[in-house]
Amino acid sequence: MFIVSNPELVIAQCKAGIVGSFPALNARPVDLLDAWIADIKQALATHDRDNKKAPAAPFAVNLIVNRSNTLLEDQVSACVRHEVPVVITSLGAREEVNEAVHAYGGIVLHDVINNSFAHKAISKGADGLIAVAAGAGGHAGTTSPFALIQDIRAWFDGPLLLSGAIATGRAVLAAQAMGADFAYAGSLFIASREAAAADTYKQMLIDGDAEDIVYTDYFSGIHGNYLKPSIKRAGLDPDALSNAETATPRVTVGQEKPKSWRDIWSSGQGIGPISRVAEAADIIARLKREYGEARATLCDGISRYALLPRTGAV
């Protein structure tokens, strides 16, 4: 959700009952991060005061913790000052970051694309894991969610979230059935009214489906999922990209190579259900409704199956 998530979206998500998050890098210059967090905390405190029976969910800040993020120290300091309840870390595992968050009672969830990274994150002190499976937006992995969840659950019984094409209430229920505690959705909210995404970006999500996503490391050097229409719009052939070192950009002579996020837009594969730009609260209401319907249907199916004669055949 780089460049897309902002306080308005996070506040709307939390008020509607889910954990809203945003990348710290979205707040630039870094001094703006303090203001963003303060605005979110104030808005949610006001909501809780006026809605005691339906308080807001906590919010989260996502930190890129590898050495490329020169702003990390200042970002961590801001999270500590404001005691951000949930910190999401990605692209590396840093003990000192986890310790700083734990010092005030916060929790750390770490993005992982495979079981090896999951082991490393927990050994470095992360409290929980976000399994970024095949089909997720941005810097996603290639492992099936079934395989990734089962491999992690073989040894880890702590908080586990599943990311990858989560766009319906049925998908949320499926994530739990696989062994995840929570579902993690991103691309779905790019098409929300509150998201700071260009109208053209949102329309591509509305018009697209899984076939409109390409997985490549051409733009950032790290494999990720991107919208084919945005690649074509930038003058490149999405079917001719190989990798960052060998791909030849098909652009006009003298034209600057397109940059990920600014010119090339990220998305996961689960964009098929997106049919319009909607309020975040409406998207969440749809997920809740679909989740309830899917659960009822599943329970009904199990009940009917239990009444079938035991013939040995299905």
Secondary structure, DSSP 8 states (H G I E B T S, - for coil): -TTT--HHHHHHHHHTTS-EEEEGGGSSSTHHHHHHHHHHHHHHHHHHHH-TTS----EEEEEE-STT-TTHHHHHHHHHHHT-SEEEEESS--HHHHHHHHHTT-EEEEEESSHHHHHHHHHTT-SEEEEE-TT-SBS---S-HHHHHHHHHTT--S-EEEESS--SHHHHHHHHHHT-SEEE--HHHHTBSSS---HHHHHHHHH--GGGEEEESTTTSS-EEEEHHHHHHTT--TTS---TTT------TT-----BTTTB-B--STTTT--S-B-HHHHHHHHHHHHHHHHHHHHHHHHHHHTS---S--
